[in-house]
Amino acid sequence: MLSNEKIREKYPDKKFIQVFFEQNLGSKSIQIDSDDGVLVKSIFHYCDLMRSSFGIIGLYSGQSALSAAILEYNPDLLSFCMVSEAVYKNIVFKVGLSLIS
């Protein structure tokens, strides 16, 4: 499976920036290995950041669905969705197929 470290190794020339939300969205903030951080003030700001990015690494969340919509404006956008092994196995069990790893 891909990990944040493997993605950093694959794209050593890219800057990895963590996103923080000004408004509490009811989810836990996870500290990751990043080069910098940015405070997102609105959904529009978030969409602009996604559109202007080379790629996005996110957790199993709405970020993946939103990045799919952003593809209309940035067709080269890469979107990586990190899931725990337990969530992966649960999805595979429920859906009955193997996901790309």
Backbone torsions as a table, in degrees:
resi	resn	phi	psi	omega
1	MET	NA	150.6	176.6
2	LEU	-74.6	144.6	174.9
3	SER	-128.6	168.1	177.8
4	ASN	-55.8	-40.3	-179.5
5	GLU	-64.5	-42.3	-179.9
6	LYS	-66.0	-36.6	178.6
7	ILE	-68.1	-40.4	177.0
8	ARG	-62.3	-39.1	178.0
9	GLU	-65.8	-38.4	-178.2
10	LYS	-71.1	-29.7	-177.9
11	TYR	-125.6	65.5	-175.0
12	PRO	-66.7	-19.4	-178.3
13	ASP	-87.6	-1.6	-177.3
14	LYS	-96.7	149.7	177.4
15	LYS	-94.8	131.2	-179.4
16	PHE	-102.9	117.7	-174.8
17	ILE	-118.8	126.7	178.3
18	GLN	-84.7	142.2	179.4
19	VAL	-100.4	133.3	173.1
20	PHE	-120.6	143.9	-178.3
21	PHE	-103.2	132.2	178.7
22	GLU	-63.3	-40.8	-179.7
23	GLN	-91.2	137.8	176.7
24	ASN	-69.1	117.2	-177.6
25	LEU	-96.8	7.0	176.2
26	GLY	83.4	9.4	178.6
27	SER	-119.1	159.1	-179.7
28	LYS	-77.4	141.1	175.0
29	SER	-87.5	130.0	-179.0
30	ILE	-109.6	127.6	178.3
31	GLN	-79.0	129.3	179.3
32	ILE	-123.9	168.4	175.6
33	ASP	-77.0	105.7	-178.3
34	SER	-134.3	161.6	178.9
35	ASP	-85.6	-21.6	-175.3
36	ASP	-166.4	178.9	177.2
37	GLY	-140.9	157.5	177.7
38	VAL	-139.0	139.1	178.3
39	LEU	-92.9	119.9	-179.4
40	VAL	-90.9	126.8	-175.1
41	LYS	-99.1	-19.5	-179.5
42	SER	-159.4	168.1	177.5
43	ILE	-63.6	-32.0	179.3
44	PHE	-68.8	-41.4	176.1
45	HIS	-61.8	-43.8	179.2
46	TYR	-60.0	-45.8	178.9
47	CYS	-63.3	-41.4	177.0
48	ASP	-61.0	-42.3	178.0
49	LEU	-62.3	-43.9	179.2
50	MET	-62.6	-45.2	-177.8
51	ARG	-61.8	-35.1	-176.3
52	SER	-89.6	2.5	-176.9
53	SER	-91.3	155.9	171.6
54	PHE	-73.5	-40.3	-178.1
55	GLY	-163.2	169.3	-177.2
56	ILE	-133.4	133.9	172.2
57	ILE	-114.4	120.0	-179.0
58	GLY	-136.3	174.7	176.3
59	LEU	-91.8	176.1	178.3
60	TYR	-65.4	90.5	-172.0
61	SER	-157.5	-173.9	178.5
62	GLY	-66.6	-16.3	178.5
63	GLN	-56.9	-38.2	-179.2
64	SER	-65.0	-43.0	178.5
65	ALA	-66.1	-41.4	179.4
66	LEU	-64.8	-40.3	179.9
67	SER	-64.8	-30.9	176.5
68	ALA	-64.2	-37.8	177.8
69	ALA	-69.8	-33.4	-179.3
70	ILE	-68.8	-21.2	179.9
71	LEU	-55.6	-26.7	177.7
72	GLU	-61.6	-31.7	-177.0
73	TYR	-100.5	-18.7	176.6
74	ASN	-142.9	82.5	-175.1
75	PRO	-64.6	-14.4	179.7
76	ASP	-93.7	2.0	-177.8
77	LEU	-62.1	128.8	174.0
78	LEU	-95.7	136.6	179.7
79	SER	-130.2	118.4	178.2
80	PHE	-109.4	131.1	179.1
81	CYS	-114.2	115.4	-179.9
82	MET	-89.5	129.3	174.9
83	VAL	-130.8	150.7	177.2
84	SER	-71.7	160.6	179.3
85	GLU	-61.3	-36.6	179.6
86	ALA	-63.7	-44.2	178.4
87	VAL	-65.5	-43.6	178.3
88	TYR	-56.5	-49.7	-178.7
89	LYS	-63.7	-37.7	178.3
90	ASN	-63.7	-43.2	178.8
91	ILE	-64.8	-46.0	179.9
92	VAL	-60.1	-42.3	179.7
93	PHE	-63.6	-46.5	-177.7
94	LYS	-69.0	-42.5	-176.0
95	VAL	-86.0	-29.3	177.7
96	GLY	80.3	29.6	177.4
97	LEU	-141.0	165.3	179.5
98	SER	-98.4	128.1	178.3
99	LEU	-87.4	156.5	178.4
100	ILE	-68.0	134.4	177.8
101	SER	-125.4	NA	NA
